[in-house]
């Protein structure tokens, strides 16, 4: 059985493709950490953090992407840009919030 996070990432990836995103990488790792999803949205490179929750008792999934997590994602994204020599003129950071109970998905574009 897959973990809650992996199930959420699967749902998010499927949803993103349905919204026109092109997935370039999933679970991309380097020494500084991991990017859940790297995708293209039109001509914009998007670094996507996926957060999944079973309920809202501990807050919304998006609330879990605090300042510390944002800094980590930015750092890993710099490694991705360097290692892949994308030369992307435009990039942004999105958060995909997945509610596992009712399988609702919300994309927060330019989340940070």
JOGINOR-V236321 format. One record per helix or strand. SS is the DSSP state (H for helix, E for strand). FROM is the first residue (numbers start at 1). TO is the last residue. If there is no record, write none. Layout:
# JOGINOR-V236321
ss=SS from=FROM to=TO
ss=SS from=FROM to=TO
This chain:
# JOGINOR-V236321
ss=H from=4 to=18
ss=E from=22 to=30
ss=E from=33 to=41
ss=E from=44 to=53
ss=H from=61 to=64
ss=H from=67 to=84
ss=E from=91 to=99
ss=E from=104 to=108
